């Protein structure tokens, strides 16, 4: 019968391999060797991946454990969402409508990991805006390529609030009025030119 040291050689041949063994080789040990199936590697045109995920009760979807999560409202719990991911952005959509877009912190290895876990190569990036809120208030539609500027006061922790979402600006700007320029997926902060 073969011993484990005869079956497993993680560092390649050793000086003991030059010796001829007189023990018979167990045929059952050879049947334990299996081939490894490599996941498909994303090419230059397939860097975006897409998969479906069910929103848990917490509302937090793990895109890649330890790397990136996406928080949705708890009212979305139990619904199936489509996650579109590339190295630049992540889009979450429900029934074909984008409900959340955020910046990606993933690396190329993370996209390969997603492919190994069952994600499929995605099509073009979703280009339509997020679904409008049905609060009864008029919401101005924003055309592609337009920028929006809003003024906010930085709180004592260095945060500004936009639509009940906190964004870190920096504690050095505490108490100052700043202008936030929203340009596509980027937000630029600069000293406010207005006095109030």
C-alpha positions as CSV (number, residue, x, y, z in Angstrom):
1,X,0.0,0.0,0.0
2,X,1.2,3.5,-0.9
3,X,2.0,5.9,1.9
4,X,1.0,9.6,1.8
5,X,4.6,10.7,1.1
6,X,4.6,8.6,-2.1
7,X,1.3,10.1,-3.3
8,X,1.8,13.8,-2.6
9,X,4.8,15.8,-3.8
10,X,4.1,19.5,-3.5
11,X,7.7,20.6,-3.9
12,X,8.7,18.3,-6.8
13,X,11.1,15.4,-6.8
14,X,13.4,14.8,-3.8
15,X,16.6,12.8,-3.3
16,X,14.4,9.9,-2.2
17,X,12.7,9.7,-5.7
18,X,16.0,8.5,-7.3
19,X,15.7,5.3,-5.2
20,X,13.8,2.5,-6.9
21,X,10.9,1.3,-4.8
22,X,10.3,-2.5,-4.6
23,X,6.8,-2.1,-3.1
24,X,3.8,-2.7,-5.4
25,X,1.9,0.5,-6.4
26,X,-1.7,0.5,-5.3
27,X,-4.0,0.9,-8.3
28,X,-6.8,2.5,-6.2
29,X,-4.4,5.4,-5.4
30,X,-4.1,6.2,-9.1
31,X,-7.9,6.4,-9.4
32,X,-7.9,9.3,-6.9
33,X,-6.2,11.7,-9.4
34,X,-8.7,14.0,-11.1
35,X,-8.3,16.8,-13.6
36,X,-8.9,20.4,-12.6
37,X,-11.4,22.4,-14.6
38,X,-10.2,26.0,-14.9
39,X,-12.9,28.7,-14.9
40,X,-13.2,30.8,-18.0
41,X,-10.9,33.8,-17.9
42,X,-12.4,37.1,-18.8
43,X,-10.8,38.6,-21.9
44,X,-10.4,42.3,-22.6
45,X,-14.0,42.6,-23.9
46,X,-15.5,40.4,-21.1
47,X,-14.2,42.3,-18.1
48,X,-17.8,42.9,-16.9
49,X,-19.6,40.1,-15.1
50,X,-23.2,39.7,-14.3
51,X,-25.1,37.5,-11.8
52,X,-28.4,37.3,-9.9
53,X,-28.5,37.6,-6.1
54,X,-31.3,37.3,-3.6
55,X,-31.3,40.2,-1.1
56,X,-31.0,38.9,2.5
57,X,-33.0,40.3,5.4
58,X,-30.2,42.7,6.3
59,X,-30.3,44.2,2.8
60,X,-26.5,43.8,2.4
61,X,-25.3,41.9,-0.7
62,X,-21.8,40.5,-0.6
63,X,-20.2,41.1,-4.0
64,X,-16.8,39.7,-3.0
65,X,-16.3,38.6,0.6
66,X,-13.9,41.0,2.4
67,X,-13.7,43.3,-0.6
68,X,-17.1,44.9,-1.4
69,X,-20.6,44.8,-0.2
70,X,-23.7,46.7,-1.4
71,X,-26.3,47.9,1.1
72,X,-29.9,48.0,-0.1
73,X,-33.0,49.0,1.9
74,X,-34.5,46.2,4.0
75,X,-37.7,46.4,2.1
76,X,-35.8,44.7,-0.8
77,X,-35.3,41.6,1.3
78,X,-36.3,38.4,-0.5
79,X,-36.2,40.0,-4.0
80,X,-33.8,38.8,-6.7
81,X,-31.6,41.6,-8.1
82,X,-29.2,41.5,-11.1
83,X,-25.7,42.6,-10.2
84,X,-23.5,44.1,-13.1
85,X,-19.9,44.4,-12.0
86,X,-16.7,45.6,-13.6
87,X,-13.4,47.2,-12.4
88,X,-15.0,50.7,-12.4
89,X,-18.6,50.4,-11.2
90,X,-21.3,48.2,-9.9
91,X,-25.0,48.4,-11.0
92,X,-27.8,46.8,-9.1
93,X,-31.0,46.4,-11.1
94,X,-34.5,45.1,-10.4
95,X,-36.8,44.1,-13.3
96,X,-34.5,45.9,-15.8
97,X,-34.4,49.2,-13.8
98,X,-31.1,50.3,-12.2
99,X,-31.8,51.1,-8.5
100,X,-28.2,51.6,-7.3
101,X,-24.9,52.4,-8.9
102,X,-21.6,52.7,-6.9
103,X,-17.9,52.6,-7.5
104,X,-16.2,49.3,-7.6
105,X,-13.3,48.3,-5.4
106,X,-12.8,44.9,-7.2
107,X,-9.6,43.7,-8.9
108,X,-9.3,41.5,-12.0
109,X,-8.7,38.5,-9.7
110,X,-12.1,39.2,-8.1
111,X,-13.8,39.1,-11.4
112,X,-12.2,35.8,-12.1
113,X,-13.4,34.6,-8.7
114,X,-17.0,35.7,-9.6
115,X,-16.7,33.8,-12.9
116,X,-15.6,30.7,-11.0
117,X,-18.6,31.1,-8.7
118,X,-21.1,31.2,-11.7
119,X,-21.2,34.8,-12.9
120,X,-21.6,35.2,-16.6
121,X,-19.9,37.7,-18.9
122,X,-22.1,40.8,-19.0
123,X,-23.3,42.9,-21.9
124,X,-22.8,46.7,-22.1
125,X,-23.0,48.8,-19.0
126,X,-26.5,49.8,-18.0
127,X,-26.8,53.3,-19.3
128,X,-30.2,54.3,-18.0
129,X,-30.7,56.3,-14.8
130,X,-31.9,55.0,-11.5
131,X,-35.6,54.5,-11.0
132,X,-37.5,57.6,-9.8
133,X,-38.7,57.7,-6.3
134,X,-42.5,57.8,-5.9
135,X,-42.6,60.3,-3.1
136,X,-45.1,62.6,-4.8
137,X,-42.5,65.4,-5.1
138,X,-41.4,66.5,-8.5
139,X,-38.0,65.1,-9.5
140,X,-36.1,66.9,-12.2
141,X,-34.8,64.5,-14.8
142,X,-31.1,64.8,-15.6
143,X,-29.8,64.3,-19.1
144,X,-26.6,62.4,-19.7
145,X,-23.5,64.5,-19.4
146,X,-25.1,67.2,-17.2
147,X,-23.6,68.1,-13.9
148,X,-25.4,69.2,-10.7
149,X,-24.0,71.5,-8.0
150,X,-25.4,71.5,-4.5
151,X,-24.2,73.3,-1.3
152,X,-23.8,71.5,2.0
153,X,-22.3,72.3,5.4
154,X,-19.7,69.7,6.6
155,X,-20.7,68.4,10.1
156,X,-18.2,68.0,13.0
157,X,-17.3,64.4,11.8
158,X,-16.4,65.6,8.3
159,X,-19.5,64.2,6.7
160,X,-22.1,65.7,4.3
161,X,-25.6,64.3,3.8
162,X,-27.3,63.9,0.4
163,X,-30.7,62.3,0.5
164,X,-30.1,60.8,3.9
165,X,-26.8,59.2,2.7
166,X,-23.6,60.3,4.5
167,X,-20.5,61.0,2.4
168,X,-17.0,61.6,3.9
169,X,-15.4,64.9,3.0
170,X,-12.8,65.1,5.8
171,X,-12.7,66.5,9.3
172,X,-10.4,69.3,8.2
173,X,-13.5,70.9,6.5
174,X,-15.8,70.7,9.6
175,X,-18.2,73.6,9.8
176,X,-17.4,74.9,6.3
177,X,-19.9,75.4,3.5
178,X,-18.8,73.4,0.4
179,X,-20.1,72.9,-3.1
180,X,-20.5,69.4,-4.3
181,X,-20.4,68.9,-8.0
182,X,-22.1,65.6,-9.1
183,X,-20.7,64.6,-12.5
184,X,-21.8,61.2,-13.7
185,X,-20.5,58.8,-11.1
186,X,-18.0,61.3,-9.5
187,X,-18.6,63.8,-6.7
188,X,-16.2,66.7,-6.5
189,X,-16.0,68.8,-3.4
190,X,-14.8,72.5,-3.4
191,X,-15.1,75.6,-1.3
192,X,-18.5,77.2,-1.7
193,X,-18.7,80.4,-3.7
194,X,-22.0,81.4,-2.2
195,X,-22.4,83.1,1.2
196,X,-25.3,82.2,3.4
